[in-house]
Amino acid sequence: MLAVGVGLVASACAPRIGVPVAEDAANPLCADVVLAVPDSLGEGLSKVGTTSQATAAWGEPGAAVTLRCGVEVPGPTTTACQSVESGSGTVDWLVVEDGAGTWTFTTYGRDPAVQVVVPPAVTEARSTSFVADLAPAVLEVPQTRACVGAEDLAG
């Protein structure tokens, strides 16, 4: 019985990452996304608790990769769009780097949209290729549109 009590106290002290809730976080598909996220991303980024609905995080406070489901669905854009393939399928991401080393990945062609923010503390030590690890979770949201490039428009 004592072991159970100690476990509960220890889990209450575990770090939680503050992640702002997205506007459409109550969308039922967001629950499916969050339930399907992996326990780790790449090497050394373990899942930690968050403070908001439809969110997930990996890493440490101040240096965590964060995921929010239910962010604004992007419309047609000229923002760089990458199709990232994994064993589970392909996810189209709009990719933006803010000039200070923070990378933001937002799903394209899925409603609700999922956004992943990777801070400089993470990108200094590794690539962002671990976004492919999120495919099984993101694929919980059906794709309705896909990235197109200039070569797709020629013709």
PyMOL commands that set and color helices and strands:
alter all, ss='L'
color gray80, all
select helices_A, chain A and resi 2-12+28-36+120-123+129-138+150-153
alter helices_A, ss='H'
color red, helices_A
select strands_A, chain A and resi 16-17+40-41+45-50+55-60+63-71+81-85+90-97+103-107+113-118
alter strands_A, ss='S'
color yellow, strands_A
deselect
rebuild
show_as cartoon
